[in-house]
């Protein structure tokens, strides 16, 4: 429903919603991928490692509040499956081994329990 201000004009919320709907009708997935990529590049130029650590931490906290143990078990299984038959060593593609990932995850979890 349209929400008009007292002066009869459309609210910002309604204008934004209508503008978003019009844009989505006029553009395809490639358009959104391109603007998302450009936004990511601009953000990377303007922020450092600390910024990404902070937003990652906030995202992790929000996710932990809205998901249970089974969720983490499932994504762990999916991640392990995606890693395939890694021999357990650091690959030349820069990925860490399962053992290292498990160790780091355990350390992080231990730190979070102590806080």
C-alpha positions in Angstrom: 0.0 0.0 0.0 1.2 3.5 -0.8 2.1 5.5 2.3 1.6 9.2 1.6 3.0 12.0 3.7 0.7 14.6 5.1 1.3 16.8 2.1 0.1 14.0 -0.3 3.5 13.0 -1.5 4.8 9.5 -1.7 7.1 8.4 1.2 10.7 7.6 0.7 10.0 4.0 1.5 7.3 3.7 -1.2 9.4 5.6 -3.7 12.3 3.3 -3.1 10.2 0.2 -3.4 8.6 1.4 -6.7 12.0 2.4 -8.1 13.4 -1.0 -7.2 10.6 -2.8 -8.9 11.0 -0.7 -12.0 14.7 -1.3 -12.1 14.3 -5.1 -11.7 11.9 -5.1 -14.6 14.4 -3.3 -16.8 17.6 -5.2 -15.9 18.8 -8.8 -15.8 21.0 -10.8 -13.5 24.2 -9.7 -15.3 23.4 -6.0 -14.5 23.2 -6.7 -10.8 26.3 -8.8 -10.9 28.2 -6.0 -12.6 27.1 -3.3 -10.1 27.7 -5.6 -7.2 31.2 -6.3 -8.5 31.9 -2.6 -8.9 30.6 -1.9 -5.4 32.8 -4.6 -4.0 35.9 -3.2 -5.8 35.1 0.3 -4.5 34.6 -1.0 -0.9 37.9 -2.9 -1.1 39.7 0.3 -2.1 38.2 2.3 0.8 38.6 -0.2 3.6 41.3 -2.3 5.3 41.5 -5.7 6.9 40.1 -4.5 10.2 36.9 -3.4 8.5 36.3 -6.8 6.9 37.2 -8.5 10.2 34.6 -6.4 12.0 31.8 -7.0 9.6 32.6 -10.7 9.4 32.5 -10.9 13.2 29.1 -9.1 13.3 27.8 -11.3 10.6 29.0 -14.4 12.4 27.3 -13.2 15.6 24.0 -12.6 13.8 24.2 -16.0 12.1 24.9 -17.8 15.4 21.9 -16.2 17.0 19.6 -17.3 14.2 20.9 -20.8 13.5 21.3 -23.9 15.6 24.0 -26.7 15.8 22.4 -28.7 12.9 22.9 -25.7 10.6 26.6 -25.6 11.3 26.9 -29.4 11.0 25.3 -29.2 7.6 27.4 -26.4 6.2 30.5 -28.2 7.6 29.5 -31.3 5.7 28.9 -29.4 2.5 32.2 -27.6 2.9 34.0 -30.9 3.4 32.3 -32.4 0.4 33.3 -29.4 -1.7 36.9 -29.8 -0.7 36.8 -33.3 -2.2 39.8 -35.5 -1.9 42.4 -33.0 -0.5 45.4 -34.9 0.7 45.5 -32.8 3.9 48.3 -30.5 2.9 48.2 -26.9 1.9 47.4 -26.9 -1.8 49.2 -24.7 -4.2 45.8 -22.9 -4.8 46.1 -21.3 -1.3 43.5 -23.3 0.5 44.3 -24.5 4.0 44.2 -28.2 4.9 41.3 -29.8 6.7 43.4 -30.1 9.8 44.5 -26.5 9.8 40.9 -25.4 9.3 39.7 -27.6 12.1 42.5 -26.3 14.4 41.7 -22.7 13.6 38.0 -23.2 14.1 38.5 -24.9 17.4 40.7 -22.1 18.6 38.2 -19.5 17.6 35.4 -21.3 19.2 37.4 -21.7 22.4 38.2 -17.9 22.4 34.5 -17.1 22.0 33.4 -19.4 24.9 35.9 -17.7 27.2 34.6 -14.2 26.3 
